[in-house]
């Protein structure tokens, strides 16, 4: 049987997911950058930073979307730019 989810716990859960997502995406970006650095760029350092930056940027966008949806209780459709309230 699962525990009930209280509204006070929702921001904490969202932040935990955001931190986990940031760590995983940054690590993945750095790893891909390291492989590209070894194979294609003769061991330069910038592909590592580039990959890590992409990971942080993707995690930031995901986190911003998740937190805004929980704060405003609505979703924004990108194609039509219409705000649709959640039921």
Secondary structure, 3 states (H helix, E strand, C coil): CCCCCCHHHHHHHHHHHHHHHHHHHHHHHHHHHHHHHHHCCCCCCHHHHHHHHHHHHHHHHHHHHHHHHHHHCEEECCCCCCEEECC
